[in-house]
Amino acid sequence: MSGLKPDAPPSPEDEEDKILQIDYGKLAEYWNEKTKGRFGKILYIENNRRKLVRARIRMYGKRAFMEAIDKVCASEYLDSQTWFNFDWLIRPNNFDKVMSGNFDNKEKQAQDGNTSTNNSRLGLGTVTKPANKGMQTDI
């Protein structure tokens, strides 16, 4: 006997990872590359993280998962939040909110043609000044 333990049979989760073809290393690289450390760097995706990622990919697909990462990188609101990170994103309700566009940058057209950005889910955004009606300002 060589003293080595026989390989354990693959778990159902391992089998599902093979079927879904999830490469957690590449996923971590994609996150780190896209976020450039703004939301924390991923060193590994193991245990509960794998379970949560697998569930999101099973429901939405790999392309949508990558899109969610792109969406959070573009979100001015999430970029300003200290609580936002990968673990927040992969939770079911939070992932749904991101995919539904709750954190997308909102632009609305004012009557005078100025645009204002609304970065908040509560509808509180940048206030647009009314058009200058002949007043001189040096500011």
N, C-alpha and C positions, 0 to 999 in steps of 0.2 A: 504494500500500500504506500502511496506517495504522500499521504497526509492531507491531501487537498479534498475539500468538500465538493460533492457534485453540484453542478449548477442548479439553482432553484428553478422550478418551472416558472414561465412567464406569468405575471399577474394579468387579470382582465384589463387593467389600466394600460399595461405595456402593450397588450394586443391591440387595444383601441388606438393607442398612439401610432402603432404601425399602420393600421387601417387609415387613420386620418393623416398619416405622414407628417407628424409634427416634429420639427427639429427645434428643440428648445434653445440650443446654442445659437442658431441663426436668429431666432426670435429675440433673444437677449441682445445680440449684435445689432439687430435692426432698431430696437428700442434705444440702445446707447448711441447709435449713429444719428438717429433722427432727433432725439431730445438733447443731445450734446451735454448731458449731465444736469439740465435744468430741473428735472424731476427725480433725480437720483439715478445712479448707475446700477444696472442689474449685473450681479456677479454670477448668479445661478438661478435656475428655475427648478425647484424640487418640491416634493410633498404636496402641501396644500395649494401652492401656486400652480403646480402642474394640473391638479384637479380642477381648479377654477379656469385656467386657460383652456383646458380640454373641453370643458362645458361651454365656454363662449365660442370656441371654434366649431364644436358640434352643432350649436344653434345657428351661428351666423356664417361660418366658413372662414378659411384662412385669409382670403382677400379682404373681407370685412374687418377682420382683426387688425390687419395692416392699415386699413382705412381709419380705424378708430385711433390708432397711434398718430396717423397724419392729422386727424381732426384735433386731437389734444395739443399737438405741436402748433397748430394754427390758431388755437383759442387764446385770445388776449386775456379773457377772464381766468382760465385755468393757469395761464402763465404767471398770473399775479398771486396765486394762492400757495401758501406754504404747506398746506395739508395734502396737496395733490401729489400722487406717486403711482407707480405701477400697481401696487397692491390695492389701491383705491379703484383704479380703472377696471381690474378684472373681477370685481364683485358684481353679481348679476344686475342689481338695480342701477348701479353706477354706469356699467357698460351700456345698458339700455338707454340711459339718459344721453350719453355721448353719441350713440348711434342715431338717436332721435333728433339730434341737433340742438339740444338744450344749451350747449356751451359754444355753439357756433357764433362767430362775430355777426352781429345784426346791423345792417345798414338800412336806414329809412330816409326817404327823400322828404325834405322840408318844403313848404310852399314856395320859399324864395330860391329853391334850387340847391341850397346847402345840404350836405349829408351829415348826419350825426351817427355815431356808432353807439349801439346799445350792447354792452357786454354782460349785463346782468340778467339772470332768470326772472328777477322781480320787475323788470321793465325800467330800471333806473339806469340811465346812461348819460352820455355827454349831452349837455343842453346846447342847442343851436341858437345863436344870437339872431335876432331879427335882422332883415336886410337893412343896411345903412341908407336912410332916407335923406341924403343930402348933407349929413353931418360930417365935418372934418374931424378926423382923429389922427393923432400922431403915434398911436400905440400899435 
